[in-house]
Amino acid sequence: MDRRNFLKATAGVAALTGTTGVSAPALSQGAAARTLRFVPQANLANFDPIWGTQYVVRNAAALVWDTLYGFDDKLEPKRQMVESEEVSSDGKVWTFKLREGLMWHDGTKVTAADCVASLARWAVRDGMGQMIRTIQEELVAVDDRTFRWRLKTPYPKMLLALGKNNTPMAFMMPERLAKTDPFQQINEYIGSGPMRFVRNEWVPGAKAVFSKFEQYVPRNEPPSWLAGGKRINVDRIEWIIMPDPATASAALMNGEIDWWETPLTDLIPSLRRNRNIRVDIADPLGNIGAFRFNHLHAPFNDVRARRAVAMVLNQEDYMRAVVGDDKALWQTLPSFFTPGTPLYTEAGGDVLKGPRNVEAARALLRESGYNGQPITLLVGQDQAPLKAMGEVTNALLRSIGMNVDFVATDWGTVGQRRASKSLPGQGGWHIFHTWHAGADCINPASYLALRAHGDGAWFGWPKDDAVEAARDKWFVAPDVAAEKAAVAEMNTAAMRHLTYAPTGFYKTYQAWRSNVTGVVGAPIPFFWGVSKS
Amino acid sequence: MFAYIVRRVLATIPVMAFVALFVFSLLYVAPGDPAAVIAGDQATPDDVERIRASLGLDRPFLIRFGEWVWRILQGDLGVSIFTNLPVSTMIQQRIEPTMSLMIITLILAVSVAIPMGVVAAWKQGTVIDRTVMGFAVLGFSVPVFVVGYVLAYVFALELDWVPVQGYTPIKQGLWPWFRNLILPSIALGTVYIALIARITRATMLEVLQQDYIRTARAKGAGQRNILFLHALKNAAVPIVTVIGIGIALLIGGAVVTESVFAIPGLGRLTVDAILRRDYPVIQGVVLLFSFVYVLVNLFIDLLYTILDPRIRY
């Protein structure tokens, strides 16, 4: 019995034998009800959401720092810190007015100057921000509550840029923090969001604590993801880092924690059997599994070799390896975009549909000039989805006659090696695996992984003018119909070029105690509206 | 004796210097890039490069090593690349849980294993001996995490006597502190108990064959006196040696135990730092562990002179 099966069995027995008795929380009942204990997806190792763009940092930052706009559950940017905005008739001048009553956690007022400095820092690190910077004429505070962004050319996606939930999000910080070099970490964690960060209780790798900011004035609208009134119903939120899923499962069953963001799929059946626990999809936007080709080196610098691999790629194999047989969790994806979202398209996705053809793939691979050289396949063994996908890809490549050099390593090493443009036999690589949050793939705005502009593109450095041209069309699209057309064109071009190989769309579960209410499925765990009895 | 202690303490300096050079070199050549981890998946290669430069990771080996050694000599372990906190602060945050776990495990292991070993030797070949040795084999064979899960299932989930996980600082009360450490120390101590019990038994068997034991019996000394005063005292040196060596075993086992029981100790800090390539933290923790290990060995050597007056330095 291996470790994974052992923990499944232990958790299963625990659930079956009815571990449903009254728990013995460490806190008194009253205090416990005002403290929400949450196990996040990963360790909060740093806390500057502009400097470090890991999702866990963004998720924690959403509690502490507010945004000018926020995405709602219909994926539309809505006003958050902003009271009103005005755009000039030529689309080049945006004027924003902050709502009244906004305060920093140190008791000072939020001013337009703070927002100007925050946007300046964010724009250095964010893809959309960088686009705005290239057309920026000036970004200035007009008065205490008003600031203006004057551009050389119109930028219709301005509100999307300011309200998106992709990292790095446009979080507002006090001017003195926002003036920090974007490539250096801030040293204070003062925001204007609904929770304060309790720095002296922060033990990186173990615990992060947030306390309710009483002076926070929520909007009047009902909460909807990052939009609406962010009303906090508990006094304190404790993020408890638990590296071991069996421990987290047992702690949830025992009432020692209240909410677990990413339970291991294997443990879901035992959690479901516990009547004190609720289980549901964590993020309806899910994730897109992927592996990336190195477009710089043979054989994958030839589209025929990439296409040969795609011809035998069976997404069902990948998805079953990643999340198992629970069909509620995955679907095949002949697309680069997130299913169920307004711009989703399968245009050009035929290469990933229908029966797989090994013989035709072998022939195409021969035609591409592949001569049996080793294919360096990087597989991070410490990330379960990547390990699973790596095994499937290994079998897939071998099935069409490729000579695979399977490099089993940790994610830290993959992170370094994938940046190398050297020849695969000299420290470089041919293929590595990753996944993209579905929230990042709803449109081309922050979809760095799909860009194909050569040297500046994401690892693998794909280059295809048609992909880039379609992307440019989306940015200037005047309406939804034009946006859809541009995305369809981009998907078609990227499928033809095989910018990367999507391995399917999958979701994960979250679990919480039944005395906790208001948990919603979203790309970020939102704490506003969550109560604990 | 004093001169010996001074000599040994001075001898730790080249040992620590070697450890420092070794760890720094190892991390320098090891693959992995903290800048890539910090930048996240949405970052471009240019972003990663700029972060690497801002962290000073693009500078030559000798400059980085020289700066690090200079800071160490001033008592500064540096600042974590990720948390921006001083490494000394991070170690300070984590040292109490690990020390607590190790001390309780040590006390538990010694107080259980030595009587077990002594009794097994005394009752050699009997059911008691076989039971003790059976336990020892089991203790060696079953991984710490399996023992941990089983204990957590039975005593936390089923019986609800103790919490499944976590750590309560000692300042919040002796019982809450101890309550959280019962299961982890049993889990971690199992292999240690097995090791000490086996060594105690083997050494005792050898000592019990000695002439002076026969003499003691002939003089009419009681069994307890023979076992614990005459035999155990003379068997103590190898047992103490194993206890000392076992400290390294405990440090290694603490990494797994702390993960299974979600204890925020140095073991987890080390693993997290290694996975993220947080070089200053790895270097600081390894130096600390090495220093502790050297001190424990010094202490054990000094203990020999008390246990066996024939040993003189």
Interface residues (C-beta under 8 A of the other chain):
Chain A: R3 F6 L7 T10 V13 A14 T17 T19 G21 S23 A24 A26 N43 A45 N46 W51 G52 T53 Q54 Y55 R125 G127 N166 T167 P168 D181 F183 Q184 Q185 N187 V203 P204 G205 A206 K207 I240 I241 M242 P243 D244 A246 T247 A248 A250 A251 M253 N254 E256 D382 T409 D410 W411 G412 T413 G415 Q416 R417 R418 A419 T434 H436 D440 S446 L448 G456 W458 F459
Chain B: P31 G32 D33 P34 A36 V37 I38 A39 G40 D41 Q42 A43 T44 P45 D46 D47 V48 R50 I51 A53 S54 S80 F82 T83 N84 L85 M90 Q93 R94 P143 F145 V146 Y149 V150 A152 Y153 A156 L157 E158 D160 P163 V164 Q165 G166 T168 P176 S259 V260 F261 A262 P264 R268 L269 V271 D272 L275 R276 R277 D278
